[in-house]
Amino acid sequence: MQIENNRIVSLRYVMKNDKGEIMEDNTNAEAFTYVHGSGNLMPALEHAMTGLSSGDKKIFSISDKLLNGIFHFDVMIDDVRTATEGEISNGFPNKLQQTNNCGPEGCC
């Protein structure tokens, strides 16, 4: 399934500033999940990811006038699914109930 409006997208990413300094990195954390086309991300970010599918990786840069800079993203798409009517109307994905599938060492 490809990323397009009204799809729930889960992704991991590294964001760097124009000096190459890491500003955000969630590659070893819970995936960031959003409703594509809801206006909760900068339009340039959504545009850069439109058409990608689960398992895809993409490197791209965007310029942001408000933050006065160019930002570089290394994005890995974990999952893409169709949003429910409720998710579309409120603009946010439903919180999934997490099961405790931790191993014997307590690591998830």
C-alpha positions, 0 to 999 in steps of 0.5 A, a space after each residue: 500500500 502506498 502513502 497517500 491522503 487518508 493513510 496512516 503512516 508509521 515511520 522512523 527517521 533521522 533529521 539533520 540540520 544543514 551542518 550535518 548535526 543530528 536534531 532528531 533520531 527515532 530509529 531506535 524508538 517507537 515509530 512516529 505515526 500520523 494521518 497523511 494529508 491531515 495537515 499535521 506535518 509540513 506539506 513539503 514533508 508529506 509531499 516527499 513521502 507520497 507514493 512510498 510503501 512499507 519497507 521503503 527508505 528515502 533521503 531528502 532535504 527540505 527548506 523551511 523559511 520559518 525555521 530559517 534552514 535546510 533540513 535533511 531526512 533519512 526516512 524508513 517507512 514501517 507501515 502504511 494502512 488505510 485510516 478509519 473514518 474516526 482517524 480521518 475526522 480527528 486527524 490523528 491515528 488511534 492509539 493501538 493497545 500494546 501487548 506486553 510481548 517482552 522477552 525473558 530479559 524484560 526487553 521489548 
